[in-house]
């Protein structure tokens, strides 16, 4: 297989456009069209559905695109690893983090790294805990900072924080309650893939407490807004709600069952000796921000 032909197809499929692919690859449209056609001849089936306005993938094209995506992600990773080995001050460090940690924790990790390695490029990506876990496993991120999940055996994790979860509500409630007091109470839950969602659902299930889910969101800001509007209550660590409490947007109620949220830094065992990973872990150690609740 000719990788140049595969690259041409990948860029067209990624951009859903021959024109945009030409701009990124800096080649003419006849050239890129020829390269895609040659790949289709090699495969023995069409990969793209072409019309005057759009480019779509065939069923077979979607399969080939999936593998091409992995191939070129690994190609980028090889180039980045070479740069890292030759000069730890160069290359691109890729970190994935959940929405809360990206805003409240990750900047404190990144600043000392950039001060020590000014030539290092840092890319930050947000997503759910499960999305980030998948991308760490697939070598897309050097390290992830997420709420604790069940991890596969090829992963190493380091605890960064242990945070007590509080229940926030607009309604008048006691300052301290048990989880059973929230039976059938309207709850705003984190979206699928979030570690906090798994924690809350497991806590309710283990105690056989009816869970009344009234809304879901992957964005904590939206969740807090829903609580402020009186749509229900939600579970959050204190640092995520501190400013809202000062402004009187809602109340924070302590859960006497003591529900904790653990934040971990995760990376593949193959990256254990990576200068990038060592740098991030060192920065985390220097923070000494384990926030026990």
MONOR-V992704 format. One record per pair of residues at least 12 apart in sequence whose ideal C-beta (glycine too) atoms are under 6 Angstrom apart, sorted by the first residue. I is the first residue (numbers start at 1). J is the second residue. D is the distance in Angstrom with one decimal. If there is no record, write none. Layout:
# MONOR-V992704
((I,J,D) (I,J,D))
This chain:
# MONOR-V992704
((5,35,4.6) (5,38,5.0) (5,39,4.1) (6,68,5.5) (8,32,4.9) (8,35,3.7) (8,36,5.4) (9,36,5.0) (9,39,5.0) (9,47,6.0) (10,68,4.2) (10,72,6.0) (11,24,5.7) (11,25,5.8) (13,57,5.7) (13,65,4.7) (16,55,5.1) (45,60,5.0) (46,58,5.4) (47,61,3.7) (47,64,5.9) (48,61,5.8) (73,140,5.9) (77,139,5.2) (80,92,5.5) (84,275,5.5) (84,276,5.9) (88,275,4.2) (89,117,4.6) (89,119,4.3) (89,120,5.9) (90,119,5.3) (92,121,4.5) (92,123,5.9) (93,120,5.9) (93,122,5.0) (93,142,5.8) (93,276,4.8) (94,123,4.9) (94,141,4.7) (94,142,5.2) (95,124,5.5) (95,143,5.5) (96,125,4.6) (96,132,3.8) (96,135,5.7) (96,141,4.2) (96,144,4.5) (97,145,4.3) (98,129,5.6) (98,146,5.2) (99,126,5.5) (99,220,5.7) (100,220,5.4) (100,240,5.5) (101,145,4.9) (101,263,5.9) (102,126,4.9) (104,239,5.6) (108,287,5.8) (109,283,4.8) (110,122,5.7) (112,283,5.2) (113,279,5.7) (113,283,5.4) (128,193,3.1) (128,194,5.2) (129,146,4.0) (129,147,4.9) (129,149,5.5) (129,194,5.8) (129,195,4.2) (130,193,3.9) (131,193,5.8) (132,144,4.2) (132,146,5.1) (133,149,6.0) (136,266,5.7) (142,276,4.7) (142,277,6.0) (143,265,5.9) (143,267,4.7) (143,277,5.7) (143,280,5.2) (144,266,4.7) (145,265,5.3) (147,195,2.6) (147,196,5.8) (147,261,5.9) (148,195,5.8) (148,262,4.1) (148,264,5.3) (149,195,5.5) (154,269,5.5) (155,266,5.6) (156,267,5.8) (156,269,5.7) (157,264,4.2) (157,266,4.7) (158,265,4.7) (159,264,5.7) (160,263,4.5) (160,265,5.4) (160,284,5.7) (161,263,4.0) (161,290,5.8) (161,291,4.7) (162,260,5.6) (162,262,5.5) (162,292,5.2) (163,237,3.9) (163,261,4.7) (163,291,5.5) (163,293,5.4) (164,260,5.8) (164,293,2.7) (165,235,4.6) (165,259,4.6) (165,261,5.4) (166,238,5.9) (166,252,4.5) (167,233,5.5) (167,235,5.8) (167,253,4.5) (167,255,5.7) (168,227,5.3) (168,233,6.0) (168,234,5.6) (168,236,5.7) (168,241,5.7) (168,250,5.0) (168,252,5.5) (169,233,3.8) (169,251,5.9) (170,230,4.6) (170,250,4.9) (173,253,5.3) (176,254,4.6) (176,256,5.5) (177,253,5.6) (178,256,5.2) (178,257,5.9) (179,257,4.7) (180,209,5.5) (183,209,5.0) (183,210,5.1) (184,210,5.0) (184,212,4.8) (186,212,5.5) (186,214,3.9) (186,232,3.4) (187,212,5.9) (187,213,5.6) (187,232,5.5) (188,215,4.6) (188,223,5.1) (188,226,4.9) (188,227,6.0) (188,232,4.7) (188,234,4.2) (189,213,5.2) (189,216,5.1) (191,216,5.0) (191,217,5.9) (191,218,4.0) (196,261,6.0) (200,235,5.4) (203,259,5.7) (214,231,6.0) (214,232,4.3) (215,231,5.7) (220,240,5.8) (224,244,5.8) (227,250,5.3) (228,249,4.7) (228,250,5.8) (237,261,5.8) (265,284,5.9))
